[in-house]
Amino acid sequence: MSTSSSPLGGISGATSTGNFNAQAYVQAIIQAESGPEQLMQQQVSVLSSQASALSTISSQLSALQTAVLALNDFQGALAAQKATSSNTGVATVTAGAGATSGTHSLTVSTLATTSSEYTNTLASGTTTFTTGSFSVAVGSNAPTVISVTSSNNTLNGLAASINSAGAGVTASVITDSSGARLSLVSNTTGAPGDLTISSNTTGLTFTKAVTGTNASYTLDGIALNSTSNSITGALAGVTLNLAGTTASPVTITVAPDTSQATTAIQNFVSAYNTVIQSLNQQFTYDPTTQSTGPLGTDQIVMQLQQSVLGDASYSISGNSGYTNLASIGINMNADGTLAVDSGQLSAAMAANYSAVQNLFQQVSPTGFAQNFTNDLTNLTSTTGPVAEDQQGISQQTNDLNQQIADFQANLNAQEQELMQVYSQVAVTIGSLPGLLSQTQSELAKLP
C-alpha cells in the first residue's frame, strides 16, 4: 500500500489553514483504515516463502526420482558388468550391455594381420616413371584397374589417384634416406583383406610386405578365428582385444561392476538426504524467530515427509537376508537421513551380489526401487499432492493480490472524497477570523 501521495486531481481550495492541515488529517484517517491491507500483504509474503520452499522441495524430489530410477533400471548401473584379463599382454577385455557373469579360458595362436604392398625405391615422391596400368584386388573382390598417365606418373600423383579410386586400400608415400616408396595398405583386416597386384605395365615393381591372415584362438576349448583382433560376439556383450599370442591359457572374468553399483547407491542416498533435510527444516523450531519453516503447518508437506521416510524403511521378505537398506549397510539416522557403511555394502556385494540387486529390482513382490519409484511418481505428477499444494498457494496469492488491489482502489476513492470535504473545512476555518472581525465591526456600530 502507498499513502505517501494522494490522488487529489481536480480538487481546489486550501488544504491547510492556521493549525488545521486537511491533508495530514486525511492521511491519518487513511492510515488507520489501511490495517486490513497490511495484513493481506503480510499473508502474500508468507505465501511467497511457502511457494519458494515448495518449489525447492519439488525439484529435489525430481532429482531423487532420477536417482531411484537408476537403481531400478534393469540395463543400468546395477546390471553393469566388468571384464578383466589375467594377461593384458595377450588380450584386454571390455564388457557392455548383455554381458553375463562368468569365467572363460583363452589362448591365442596367431593375430590377425593387415595386408600391405610396397614398390621399388625412387629418388623422391615427384620422380616420374613409365606410364601404364595395374590392378588391385582386395580378397575375393573384383580388381580395380589403376591407370598411370603423364598426369599422375609420380608416387605422389599415383597415391592420390589410388585413394580417390575406391579400391579398398590406402596409398601413401614413405620416404627415408634411400628414397621414396609407394605403400598400399588394405582397408580390411585378415584374410578377406589380402592384397593382390596384377597386370602391372608401369615402371614400378610391387612387393608384398604383409599377407592378410585371420587371428586364430581358442575360447573355452573351442577353436575359433577372426578377421580382426577386436572380437565381438564370441562372448555376449564382451569385446576381446587380442594383443599377443600365448600357449598358456588367459583367464577372462566377467563379473558385476560393483563400482558403478556403489556410485548409483551413493547418488540415491545423497538425493534422499537432500529431500529429507529440506522437509525436516520446515518443522524445526527456530528460537530466534520463534517459528518453524514456511511450510511448518502444511499438512501435505507433513504427509510427504512421512511417505518418504516410509519408503526408505521399506522391506521385502526372504532374499537370503538382504531385505532392506540396513541389511546392506545403509542405516537411518535419528533425523531420518541415511548413512552408507561402505565396508558392509562392499561385503554384501561380494557375498551375494544378485541378492543385493534383487533387493532393489525385484519384480514381485515389488522391490525397494520400484516401490519408491511408484510413490515418487504419484507425489511428483501434475495431479499429485505437491502440484495441488503449489496450485493452492498460487490461487491464494492471486486472490489476495486482487483483494489488495480492490482495497487500495477503495482507499484511493475514500481519500479523494475526504480531501474534498476537509479542504472545504479548511477554507471555512480560514475564513472565520475575517467573519469575526466583520461581526465585531458591525457590533461596534450599534448604539
C-alpha positions as a Markdown table, in Angstrom:
| # | Residue | x | y | z |
|---|---|---|---|---|
| 1 | Met | 0.0 | 0.0 | 0.0 |
| 2 | Ser | 1.2 | 3.6 | -0.7 |
| 3 | Thr | -0.2 | 6.6 | 1.3 |
| 4 | Ser | 2.7 | 9.0 | 0.7 |
| 5 | Ser | 0.8 | 10.8 | -2.0 |
| 6 | Ser | -2.8 | 11.5 | -2.6 |
| 7 | Pro | -4.9 | 11.3 | -5.8 |
| 8 | Leu | -6.1 | 14.9 | -5.5 |
| 9 | Gly | -6.5 | 15.9 | -9.1 |
| 10 | Gly | -9.5 | 18.3 | -9.6 |
| 11 | Ile | -9.6 | 19.4 | -6.0 |
| 12 | Ser | -9.2 | 23.2 | -5.5 |
| 13 | Gly | -9.0 | 25.3 | -2.3 |
| 14 | Ala | -6.8 | 25.4 | 0.7 |
| 15 | Thr | -5.7 | 22.1 | 2.3 |
| 16 | Ser | -4.3 | 23.8 | 5.5 |
| 17 | Thr | -5.2 | 26.9 | 7.4 |
| 18 | Gly | -3.8 | 28.0 | 10.7 |
| 19 | Asn | -3.4 | 25.0 | 12.8 |
| 20 | Phe | -5.7 | 22.8 | 10.7 |
| 21 | Asn | -3.9 | 20.7 | 7.9 |
| 22 | Ala | -6.6 | 18.9 | 5.9 |
| 23 | Gln | -4.1 | 16.6 | 4.0 |
| 24 | Ala | -2.4 | 15.4 | 7.2 |
| 25 | Tyr | -5.8 | 14.9 | 8.8 |
| 26 | Val | -7.0 | 12.8 | 5.8 |
| 27 | Gln | -3.7 | 10.8 | 5.7 |
| 28 | Ala | -4.1 | 9.9 | 9.4 |
| 29 | Ile | -7.6 | 8.6 | 8.6 |
| 30 | Ile | -6.5 | 6.6 | 5.6 |
| 31 | Gln | -3.5 | 5.2 | 7.6 |
| 32 | Ala | -5.9 | 4.0 | 10.3 |
| 33 | Glu | -8.1 | 2.4 | 7.6 |
| 34 | Ser | -5.2 | 0.5 | 5.9 |
| 35 | Gly | -4.7 | -2.1 | 8.6 |
| 36 | Pro | -6.5 | -4.9 | 6.7 |
| 37 | Glu | -4.4 | -4.2 | 3.6 |
| 38 | Gln | -1.2 | -4.6 | 5.6 |
| 39 | Leu | -2.4 | -7.9 | 7.0 |
| 40 | Met | -3.1 | -9.1 | 3.4 |
| 41 | Gln | 0.3 | -8.0 | 2.3 |
| 42 | Gln | 1.9 | -10.0 | 5.1 |
| 43 | Gln | -0.1 | -13.0 | 4.1 |
| 44 | Val | 1.2 | -12.6 | 0.5 |
| 45 | Ser | 4.8 | -12.5 | 1.8 |
| 46 | Val | 4.2 | -15.7 | 3.8 |
| 47 | Leu | 2.7 | -17.4 | 0.7 |
| 48 | Ser | 5.6 | -16.4 | -1.4 |
| 49 | Ser | 8.0 | -18.0 | 1.1 |
| 50 | Gln | 5.9 | -21.2 | 1.1 |
| 51 | Ala | 5.8 | -21.3 | -2.7 |
| 52 | Ser | 9.6 | -20.9 | -2.9 |
| 53 | Ala | 10.2 | -23.6 | -0.3 |
| 54 | Leu | 7.8 | -26.0 | -2.0 |
| 55 | Ser | 9.4 | -25.3 | -5.4 |
| 56 | Thr | 12.8 | -26.3 | -4.0 |
| 57 | Ile | 11.4 | -29.5 | -2.5 |
| 58 | Ser | 9.7 | -30.3 | -5.8 |
| 59 | Ser | 13.0 | -30.0 | -7.7 |
| 60 | Gln | 14.7 | -32.1 | -5.0 |
| 61 | Leu | 12.0 | -34.8 | -5.4 |
| 62 | Ser | 12.6 | -34.9 | -9.1 |
| 63 | Ala | 16.4 | -35.4 | -8.5 |
| 64 | Leu | 15.6 | -38.2 | -6.1 |
| 65 | Gln | 13.2 | -39.8 | -8.6 |
| 66 | Thr | 16.1 | -39.8 | -11.2 |
| 67 | Ala | 18.4 | -41.5 | -8.7 |
| 68 | Val | 15.8 | -44.1 | -7.7 |
| 69 | Leu | 15.0 | -44.8 | -11.4 |
| 70 | Ala | 18.8 | -45.5 | -11.9 |
| 71 | Leu | 18.6 | -48.2 | -9.2 |
| 72 | Asn | 15.5 | -49.7 | -10.9 |
| 73 | Asp | 17.0 | -49.7 | -14.4 |
| 74 | Phe | 17.4 | -53.4 | -15.5 |
| 75 | Gln | 20.1 | -52.2 | -18.0 |
| 76 | Gly | 21.6 | -49.6 | -15.7 |
| 77 | Ala | 24.3 | -49.4 | -13.1 |
| 78 | Leu | 23.2 | -52.5 | -11.1 |
| 79 | Ala | 23.2 | -54.6 | -14.2 |
| 80 | Ala | 26.6 | -53.4 | -15.4 |
| 81 | Gln | 29.4 | -56.0 | -15.8 |
| 82 | Lys | 33.1 | -55.6 | -15.7 |
| 83 | Ala | 35.5 | -57.8 | -17.6 |
| 84 | Thr | 39.1 | -58.4 | -16.7 |
| 85 | Ser | 42.0 | -60.4 | -18.2 |
| 86 | Ser | 44.7 | -62.2 | -16.3 |
| 87 | Asn | 47.2 | -61.3 | -19.0 |
| 88 | Thr | 46.7 | -57.9 | -20.7 |
| 89 | Gly | 49.7 | -58.5 | -22.9 |
| 90 | Val | 47.7 | -61.2 | -24.7 |
| 91 | Ala | 44.2 | -59.7 | -24.5 |
| 92 | Thr | 42.3 | -56.9 | -22.9 |
| 93 | Val | 38.5 | -57.1 | -22.5 |
| 94 | Thr | 35.6 | -54.8 | -22.0 |
| 95 | Ala | 32.0 | -55.6 | -21.0 |
| 96 | Gly | 28.9 | -53.9 | -22.3 |
| 97 | Ala | 25.2 | -54.5 | -22.5 |
| 98 | Gly | 24.2 | -58.1 | -22.5 |
| 99 | Ala | 27.4 | -59.4 | -20.8 |
| 100 | Thr | 26.8 | -62.1 | -18.1 |
| 101 | Ser | 29.0 | -63.1 | -15.2 |
| 102 | Gly | 31.3 | -66.0 | -15.8 |
| 103 | Thr | 35.0 | -67.1 | -16.2 |
| 104 | His | 36.5 | -68.1 | -19.5 |
| 105 | Ser | 39.8 | -69.6 | -20.8 |
| 106 | Leu | 41.5 | -68.0 | -23.8 |
| 107 | Thr | 44.6 | -69.0 | -25.8 |
| 108 | Val | 45.8 | -67.1 | -28.9 |
| 109 | Ser | 47.8 | -68.8 | -31.7 |
| 110 | Thr | 48.0 | -66.1 | -34.3 |
| 111 | Leu | 47.0 | -62.4 | -34.5 |
| 112 | Ala | 45.1 | -61.0 | -37.5 |
| 113 | Thr | 47.3 | -59.1 | -39.9 |
| 114 | Thr | 46.6 | -56.4 | -42.4 |
| 115 | Ser | 47.8 | -57.0 | -45.9 |
| 116 | Ser | 50.2 | -54.4 | -47.5 |
| 117 | Glu | 52.4 | -53.9 | -50.6 |
| 118 | Tyr | 55.2 | -51.6 | -51.5 |
| 119 | Thr | 57.0 | -50.5 | -54.6 |
| 120 | Asn | 60.6 | -50.2 | -55.5 |
| 121 | Thr | 62.5 | -47.1 | -54.4 |
| 122 | Leu | 62.6 | -43.9 | -56.5 |
| 123 | Ala | 64.6 | -40.7 | -55.8 |
| 124 | Ser | 61.6 | -38.9 | -54.4 |
| 125 | Gly | 57.8 | -38.7 | -54.5 |
| 126 | Thr | 57.9 | -36.4 | -57.5 |
| 127 | Thr | 60.2 | -38.6 | -59.6 |
| 128 | Thr | 58.4 | -39.8 | -62.8 |
| 129 | Phe | 58.2 | -43.3 | -64.0 |
| 130 | Thr | 56.8 | -45.2 | -67.0 |
| 131 | Thr | 53.1 | -44.9 | -67.6 |
| 132 | Gly | 50.8 | -47.9 | -67.9 |
| 133 | Ser | 48.3 | -49.6 | -65.5 |
| 134 | Phe | 47.9 | -52.3 | -62.9 |
| 135 | Ser | 45.1 | -53.9 | -61.0 |
| 136 | Val | 44.5 | -54.0 | -57.2 |
| 137 | Ala | 42.3 | -56.7 | -55.7 |
| 138 | Val | 41.2 | -56.9 | -52.1 |
| 139 | Gly | 40.5 | -60.5 | -51.1 |
| 140 | Ser | 37.9 | -62.0 | -53.4 |
| 141 | Asn | 36.6 | -58.7 | -54.6 |
| 142 | Ala | 36.8 | -57.7 | -58.2 |
| 143 | Pro | 40.1 | -56.0 | -59.2 |
| 144 | Thr | 40.2 | -52.2 | -59.6 |
| 145 | Val | 42.3 | -51.0 | -62.6 |
| 146 | Ile | 44.6 | -48.1 | -61.8 |
| 147 | Ser | 45.7 | -46.1 | -64.8 |
| 148 | Val | 49.1 | -44.3 | -64.8 |
| 149 | Thr | 49.3 | -41.4 | -67.3 |
| 150 | Ser | 51.5 | -38.4 | -67.7 |
| 151 | Ser | 49.3 | -36.6 | -65.2 |
| 152 | Asn | 49.9 | -39.0 | -62.3 |
| 153 | Asn | 53.2 | -40.9 | -63.1 |
| 154 | Thr | 54.9 | -39.8 | -59.8 |
| 155 | Leu | 54.5 | -41.6 | -56.5 |
| 156 | Asn | 52.6 | -38.6 | -55.0 |
| 157 | Gly | 50.3 | -38.4 | -58.0 |
| 158 | Leu | 49.7 | -42.1 | -58.1 |
| 159 | Ala | 48.9 | -42.2 | -54.3 |
| 160 | Ala | 46.2 | -39.5 | -54.8 |
| 161 | Ser | 44.7 | -41.4 | -57.8 |
| 162 | Ile | 44.5 | -44.7 | -55.9 |
| 163 | Asn | 42.9 | -43.1 | -52.8 |
| 164 | Ser | 40.2 | -41.5 | -55.0 |
| 165 | Ala | 39.6 | -44.7 | -56.9 |
| 166 | Gly | 37.8 | -46.5 | -54.0 |
| 167 | Ala | 39.9 | -49.6 | -54.5 |
| 168 | Gly | 39.7 | -50.6 | -50.8 |
| 169 | Val | 43.3 | -49.6 | -50.0 |
| 170 | Thr | 45.1 | -46.6 | -48.6 |
| 171 | Ala | 48.1 | -45.4 | -50.5 |
| 172 | Ser | 50.8 | -43.3 | -49.1 |
| 173 | Val | 54.4 | -42.3 | -50.0 |
| 174 | Ile | 57.0 | -43.3 | -47.5 |
| 175 | Thr | 60.4 | -41.6 | -47.6 |
| 176 | Asp | 63.7 | -42.3 | -45.9 |
| 177 | Ser | 67.4 | -41.8 | -46.6 |
| 178 | Ser | 67.3 | -44.2 | -49.5 |
| 179 | Gly | 64.5 | -42.6 | -51.4 |
| 180 | Ala | 60.7 | -42.8 | -51.7 |
| 181 | Arg | 58.3 | -45.8 | -52.0 |
| 182 | Leu | 54.6 | -46.2 | -52.6 |
| 183 | Ser | 52.8 | -48.1 | -49.8 |
| 184 | Leu | 49.5 | -49.8 | -50.2 |
| 185 | Val | 47.6 | -51.0 | -47.1 |
| 186 | Ser | 44.4 | -52.9 | -47.2 |
| 187 | Asn | 41.4 | -51.2 | -45.6 |
| 188 | Thr | 40.2 | -54.7 | -44.5 |
| 189 | Thr | 42.0 | -56.8 | -41.9 |
| 190 | Gly | 42.6 | -60.5 | -42.0 |
| 191 | Ala | 42.4 | -62.9 | -45.0 |
| 192 | Pro | 39.4 | -61.1 | -46.6 |
| 193 | Gly | 41.6 | -58.0 | -46.9 |
| 194 | Asp | 44.7 | -59.7 | -48.5 |
| 195 | Leu | 46.0 | -57.6 | -51.5 |
| 196 | Thr | 46.8 | -58.9 | -54.9 |
| 197 | Ile | 48.6 | -56.7 | -57.6 |
| 198 | Ser | 48.3 | -58.0 | -61.2 |
| 199 | Ser | 48.6 | -56.8 | -64.8 |
| 200 | Asn | 51.3 | -54.3 | -64.0 |
| 201 | Thr | 52.6 | -52.5 | -67.1 |
| 202 | Thr | 54.1 | -49.5 | -65.3 |
| 203 | Gly | 57.7 | -48.8 | -64.4 |
| 204 | Leu | 57.0 | -49.8 | -60.8 |
| 205 | Thr | 57.5 | -53.2 | -59.2 |
| 206 | Phe | 55.4 | -54.3 | -56.2 |
| 207 | Thr | 56.5 | -56.5 | -53.3 |
| 208 | Lys | 54.1 | -57.9 | -50.7 |
| 209 | Ala | 55.1 | -56.8 | -47.2 |
| 210 | Val | 52.4 | -58.5 | -45.2 |
| 211 | Thr | 49.9 | -61.2 | -46.1 |
| 212 | Gly | 46.5 | -60.7 | -44.7 |
| 213 | Thr | 45.7 | -63.6 | -42.3 |
| 214 | Asn | 43.0 | -64.2 | -39.7 |
| 215 | Ala | 43.5 | -64.4 | -35.9 |
| 216 | Ser | 43.2 | -67.9 | -34.6 |
| 217 | Tyr | 42.4 | -68.5 | -30.9 |
| 218 | Thr | 40.7 | -71.0 | -28.6 |
| 219 | Leu | 37.9 | -69.9 | -26.3 |
| 220 | Asp | 36.7 | -72.3 | -23.6 |
| 221 | Gly | 38.3 | -75.1 | -25.7 |
| 222 | Ile | 36.6 | -74.1 | -29.0 |
| 223 | Ala | 38.9 | -73.3 | -31.9 |
| 224 | Leu | 37.8 | -70.0 | -33.5 |
| 225 | Asn | 39.2 | -67.4 | -35.9 |
| 226 | Ser | 38.6 | -63.7 | -36.6 |
| 227 | Thr | 39.4 | -61.3 | -39.4 |
| 228 | Ser | 40.1 | -58.7 | -36.7 |
| 229 | Asn | 42.0 | -58.6 | -33.4 |
| 230 | Ser | 39.0 | -56.8 | -31.9 |
| 231 | Ile | 36.5 | -59.6 | -31.4 |
| 232 | Thr | 32.8 | -59.0 | -30.6 |
| 233 | Gly | 30.2 | -61.7 | -30.5 |
| 234 | Ala | 32.3 | -64.6 | -29.3 |
| 235 | Leu | 31.1 | -63.8 | -25.7 |
| 236 | Ala | 27.8 | -61.9 | -25.5 |
| 237 | Gly | 28.3 | -58.3 | -24.6 |
| 238 | Val | 32.1 | -58.7 | -24.3 |
| 239 | Thr | 34.8 | -57.3 | -26.6 |
| 240 | Leu | 38.1 | -59.2 | -26.8 |
| 241 | Asn | 41.1 | -57.1 | -28.0 |
| 242 | Leu | 43.9 | -59.5 | -28.9 |
| 243 | Ala | 47.4 | -58.1 | -28.4 |
| 244 | Gly | 49.7 | -61.1 | -28.4 |
| 245 | Thr | 50.0 | -64.9 | -28.7 |
| 246 | Thr | 50.4 | -67.5 | -26.0 |
| 247 | Ala | 50.1 | -71.2 | -25.5 |
| 248 | Ser | 49.2 | -70.7 | -21.8 |
| 249 | Pro | 45.5 | -70.0 | -21.1 |
| 250 | Val | 44.5 | -66.5 | -20.2 |
| 251 | Thr | 41.6 | -66.2 | -17.7 |
| 252 | Ile | 38.8 | -63.8 | -18.8 |
| 253 | Thr | 36.5 | -62.9 | -15.9 |
| 254 | Val | 33.1 | -61.2 | -16.3 |
| 255 | Ala | 31.6 | -60.0 | -13.0 |
| 256 | Pro | 29.2 | -57.3 | -11.7 |
| 257 | Asp | 30.7 | -53.9 | -11.8 |
| 258 | Thr | 30.4 | -53.1 | -8.1 |
| 259 | Ser | 31.9 | -49.7 | -8.6 |
| 260 | Gln | 29.1 | -48.5 | -10.8 |
| 261 | Ala | 26.5 | -50.1 | -8.5 |
| 262 | Thr | 28.1 | -48.4 | -5.4 |
| 263 | Thr | 28.1 | -45.0 | -7.2 |
| 264 | Ala | 24.4 | -45.4 | -8.1 |
| 265 | Ile | 23.5 | -46.3 | -4.5 |
| 266 | Gln | 25.5 | -43.4 | -3.1 |
| 267 | Asn | 23.8 | -41.0 | -5.5 |
| 268 | Phe | 20.5 | -42.2 | -4.3 |
| 269 | Val | 21.5 | -41.7 | -0.6 |
| 270 | Ser | 22.7 | -38.2 | -1.4 |
| 271 | Ala | 19.5 | -37.2 | -3.2 |
| 272 | Tyr | 17.3 | -38.8 | -0.5 |
| 273 | Asn | 19.2 | -36.9 | 2.3 |
| 274 | Thr | 18.8 | -33.6 | 0.4 |
| 275 | Val | 15.0 | -34.1 | 0.3 |
| 276 | Ile | 14.6 | -35.3 | 3.9 |
| 277 | Gln | 16.8 | -32.4 | 5.3 |
| 278 | Ser | 14.7 | -29.9 | 3.4 |
| 279 | Leu | 11.5 | -31.4 | 4.8 |
| 280 | Asn | 13.0 | -31.5 | 8.3 |
| 281 | Gln | 13.8 | -27.8 | 8.1 |
| 282 | Gln | 10.1 | -27.0 | 7.6 |
| 283 | Phe | 9.3 | -28.4 | 11.1 |
| 284 | Thr | 12.3 | -27.3 | 13.0 |
| 285 | Tyr | 11.6 | -24.6 | 15.6 |
| 286 | Asp | 13.9 | -21.5 | 15.5 |
| 287 | Pro | 14.1 | -19.9 | 18.9 |
| 288 | Thr | 15.4 | -16.7 | 17.4 |
| 289 | Thr | 12.5 | -16.1 | 15.1 |
| 290 | Gln | 10.2 | -18.2 | 17.3 |
| 291 | Ser | 8.8 | -20.0 | 14.3 |
| 292 | Thr | 9.2 | -23.1 | 12.1 |
| 293 | Gly | 9.9 | -23.1 | 8.4 |
| 294 | Pro | 7.5 | -21.6 | 5.8 |
| 295 | Leu | 5.7 | -25.0 | 5.4 |
| 296 | Gly | 5.7 | -25.9 | 9.1 |
| 297 | Thr | 1.9 | -26.1 | 9.2 |
| 298 | Asp | 1.4 | -27.5 | 5.7 |
| 299 | Gln | -0.4 | -30.9 | 6.1 |
| 300 | Ile | 0.6 | -32.1 | 2.6 |
| 301 | Val | 4.3 | -31.5 | 3.4 |
| 302 | Met | 3.9 | -33.4 | 6.7 |
| 303 | Gln | 2.4 | -36.3 | 4.7 |
| 304 | Leu | 5.2 | -36.0 | 2.2 |
| 305 | Gln | 7.8 | -36.4 | 4.9 |
| 306 | Gln | 6.1 | -39.5 | 6.3 |
| 307 | Ser | 5.8 | -41.0 | 2.8 |
| 308 | Val | 9.5 | -40.6 | 2.0 |
| 309 | Leu | 10.5 | -41.9 | 5.4 |
| 310 | Gly | 8.3 | -44.9 | 4.9 |
| 311 | Asp | 9.7 | -45.6 | 1.5 |
| 312 | Ala | 13.3 | -45.5 | 2.9 |
| 313 | Ser | 12.2 | -48.1 | 5.6 |
| 314 | Tyr | 10.6 | -50.5 | 3.0 |
| 315 | Ser | 11.5 | -54.2 | 3.3 |
| 316 | Ile | 11.0 | -57.3 | 1.3 |
| 317 | Ser | 11.0 | -60.9 | 2.6 |
| 318 | Gly | 13.5 | -63.7 | 2.2 |
| 319 | Asn | 16.1 | -62.8 | -0.4 |
| 320 | Ser | 18.9 | -64.5 | 1.6 |
| 321 | Gly | 18.5 | -62.0 | 4.4 |
| 322 | Tyr | 19.0 | -58.9 | 2.2 |
| 323 | Thr | 15.6 | -57.5 | 3.0 |
| 324 | Asn | 16.1 | -53.7 | 3.5 |
| 325 | Leu | 18.7 | -51.0 | 3.3 |
| 326 | Ala | 20.1 | -51.7 | 6.7 |
| 327 | Ser | 20.9 | -55.3 | 5.7 |
| 328 | Ile | 23.4 | -54.0 | 3.1 |
| 329 | Gly | 24.9 | -51.3 | 5.3 |
| 330 | Ile | 22.6 | -48.3 | 4.6 |
| 331 | Asn | 21.4 | -47.1 | 8.0 |
| 332 | Met | 18.8 | -44.5 | 9.0 |
| 333 | Asn | 20.0 | -41.8 | 11.4 |
| 334 | Ala | 17.8 | -40.2 | 14.1 |
| 335 | Asp | 16.8 | -37.3 | 11.8 |
| 336 | Gly | 15.7 | -39.7 | 9.0 |
| 337 | Thr | 18.8 | -39.2 | 6.8 |
| 338 | Leu | 20.7 | -42.2 | 5.6 |
| 339 | Ala | 24.4 | -43.2 | 6.1 |
| 340 | Val | 26.3 | -45.7 | 4.0 |
| 341 | Asp | 28.6 | -48.2 | 5.7 |
| 342 | Ser | 31.0 | -48.7 | 2.8 |
| 343 | Gly | 32.6 | -51.8 | 4.3 |
| 344 | Gln | 29.3 | -53.5 | 4.9 |
| 345 | Leu | 27.9 | -52.6 | 1.5 |
| 346 | Ser | 31.1 | -54.0 | -0.2 |
| 347 | Ala | 30.9 | -57.2 | 1.8 |
| 348 | Ala | 27.2 | -57.7 | 0.9 |
| 349 | Met | 28.0 | -57.2 | -2.8 |
| 350 | Ala | 30.9 | -59.6 | -2.6 |
| 351 | Ala | 28.9 | -62.2 | -0.7 |
| 352 | Asn | 25.7 | -62.3 | -2.8 |
| 353 | Tyr | 25.5 | -59.6 | -5.5 |
| 354 | Ser | 22.4 | -61.0 | -7.1 |
| 355 | Ala | 20.5 | -60.7 | -3.8 |
| 356 | Val | 21.6 | -57.1 | -3.4 |
| 357 | Gln | 20.5 | -56.4 | -7.0 |
| 358 | Asn | 17.2 | -58.2 | -6.3 |
| 359 | Leu | 16.6 | -56.1 | -3.2 |
| 360 | Phe | 16.3 | -53.1 | -5.4 |
| 361 | Gln | 14.9 | -54.6 | -8.6 |
| 362 | Gln | 12.7 | -57.5 | -7.5 |
| 363 | Val | 9.6 | -57.5 | -9.7 |
| 364 | Ser | 7.2 | -59.5 | -7.5 |
| 365 | Pro | 6.7 | -58.7 | -4.7 |
| 366 | Thr | 7.8 | -55.2 | -5.5 |
| 367 | Gly | 11.5 | -54.4 | -4.8 |
| 368 | Phe | 12.8 | -51.3 | -3.0 |
| 369 | Ala | 13.5 | -49.2 | -6.0 |
| 370 | Gln | 10.2 | -50.0 | -7.8 |
| 371 | Asn | 8.2 | -49.2 | -4.6 |
| 372 | Phe | 10.0 | -45.9 | -4.2 |
| 373 | Thr | 9.5 | -45.1 | -7.9 |
| 374 | Asn | 5.8 | -45.7 | -7.6 |
| 375 | Asp | 5.4 | -43.3 | -4.7 |
| 376 | Leu | 7.6 | -40.6 | -6.2 |
| 377 | Thr | 5.7 | -40.9 | -9.5 |
| 378 | Asn | 2.4 | -40.2 | -7.6 |
| 379 | Leu | 4.0 | -37.4 | -5.5 |
| 380 | Thr | 5.6 | -35.5 | -8.4 |
| 381 | Ser | 2.8 | -36.0 | -11.0 |
| 382 | Thr | 1.0 | -32.9 | -12.3 |
| 383 | Thr | -2.1 | -34.1 | -10.4 |
| 384 | Gly | -0.2 | -35.2 | -7.3 |
| 385 | Pro | -0.3 | -33.7 | -3.8 |
| 386 | Val | 2.8 | -31.5 | -4.4 |
| 387 | Ala | 1.4 | -29.9 | -7.5 |
| 388 | Glu | -2.0 | -29.5 | -5.9 |
| 389 | Asp | -0.3 | -27.7 | -2.9 |
| 390 | Gln | 1.5 | -25.4 | -5.3 |
| 391 | Gln | -1.7 | -24.6 | -7.2 |
| 392 | Gly | -3.5 | -23.9 | -3.9 |
| 393 | Ile | -0.7 | -21.5 | -2.8 |
| 394 | Ser | -0.7 | -19.8 | -6.2 |
| 395 | Gln | -4.5 | -19.4 | -6.1 |
| 396 | Gln | -4.4 | -17.9 | -2.6 |
| 397 | Thr | -1.7 | -15.5 | -3.7 |
| 398 | Asn | -3.7 | -14.4 | -6.7 |
| 399 | Asp | -6.9 | -13.9 | -4.6 |
| 400 | Leu | -5.1 | -11.8 | -2.0 |
| 401 | Asn | -3.4 | -9.7 | -4.6 |
| 402 | Gln | -6.8 | -9.0 | -6.2 |
| 403 | Gln | -8.2 | -8.1 | -2.7 |
| 404 | Ile | -5.3 | -5.8 | -2.1 |
| 405 | Ala | -5.8 | -4.1 | -5.4 |
| 406 | Asp | -9.6 | -3.7 | -4.7 |
| 407 | Phe | -8.9 | -2.5 | -1.2 |
| 408 | Gln | -6.4 | 0.1 | -2.4 |
| 409 | Ala | -8.8 | 1.4 | -5.1 |
| 410 | Asn | -11.4 | 1.9 | -2.4 |
| 411 | Leu | -8.9 | 3.7 | -0.1 |
| 412 | Asn | -7.9 | 6.0 | -3.0 |
| 413 | Ala | -11.5 | 6.8 | -3.6 |
| 414 | Gln | -12.2 | 7.4 | 0.1 |
| 415 | Glu | -9.1 | 9.6 | 0.3 |
| 416 | Gln | -10.2 | 11.7 | -2.6 |
| 417 | Glu | -13.7 | 12.2 | -1.0 |
| 418 | Leu | -12.3 | 13.1 | 2.4 |
| 419 | Met | -9.9 | 15.6 | 0.8 |
| 420 | Gln | -12.9 | 17.3 | -0.9 |
| 421 | Val | -14.7 | 17.6 | 2.4 |
| 422 | Tyr | -11.8 | 18.6 | 4.6 |
| 423 | Ser | -10.4 | 21.0 | 2.1 |
| 424 | Gln | -13.7 | 22.8 | 2.3 |
| 425 | Val | -13.5 | 22.7 | 6.1 |
| 426 | Ala | -10.0 | 24.2 | 5.9 |
| 427 | Val | -11.5 | 27.1 | 3.7 |
| 428 | Thr | -14.3 | 27.6 | 6.2 |
| 429 | Ile | -11.9 | 27.7 | 9.2 |
| 430 | Gly | -9.7 | 30.0 | 7.3 |
| 431 | Ser | -12.5 | 32.5 | 6.7 |
| 432 | Leu | -13.6 | 32.6 | 10.4 |
| 433 | Pro | -11.1 | 35.3 | 11.5 |
| 434 | Gly | -12.5 | 37.6 | 8.8 |
| 435 | Leu | -16.0 | 36.9 | 9.7 |
| 436 | Leu | -15.3 | 37.5 | 13.4 |
| 437 | Ser | -13.7 | 40.9 | 12.6 |
| 438 | Gln | -16.6 | 41.9 | 10.4 |
| 439 | Thr | -19.1 | 40.9 | 13.1 |
| 440 | Gln | -17.2 | 42.8 | 15.8 |
| 441 | Ser | -17.1 | 45.9 | 13.5 |
| 442 | Glu | -20.8 | 45.7 | 12.9 |
| 443 | Leu | -21.5 | 45.2 | 16.6 |
| 444 | Ala | -19.3 | 48.3 | 17.3 |
| 445 | Lys | -21.7 | 50.4 | 15.2 |
| 446 | Leu | -24.7 | 49.5 | 17.3 |
| 447 | Pro | -25.9 | 52.2 | 19.7 |
